[in-house]
Amino acid sequence: MNNYQNLINTIKALQDPIRIKIIEILHSEYERREFLSDKSEALNGFCPMDIAKILKEEGFNVSNTKLSYHLKELKENNLIYLARDGKRLFYVLKAEGFEILANWLENINVPPSVSNP
């Protein structure tokens, strides 16, 4: 798949408000986690139960099935990865998945806005 198609898929994956909130949770809600991992690849990860709890606290009423669907979409588009610690699963942000979007945005040269008289 070329970079253009990867960019399109990344943007499509991020078009849902629940997925945006999941990304925000995985990025900055570490203190709200109950389940922690000792494995290095999952240290910054969130188990689905923690994600569901935080979503509910934030007013997103998401069933377990719907949460699984959103996590699958983010994972398939390389925005998160799954790390296992025994029987528990942890979802972690995948920096490489955001590079395509960041590079594209960086290359957009928008001229400074000019005030209309």
Secondary structure, DSSP 4 states (H G I P E B T S, - for coil): --HHHHHHHHHHHT-SHHHHHHHHHHHH-GGG-S----SGGGTT-B-HHHHHHHHHHTT----HHHHHHHHHHHHHTTSEEEEEETTEEEEEE-HHHHHHHHHHHHH--PPPP----
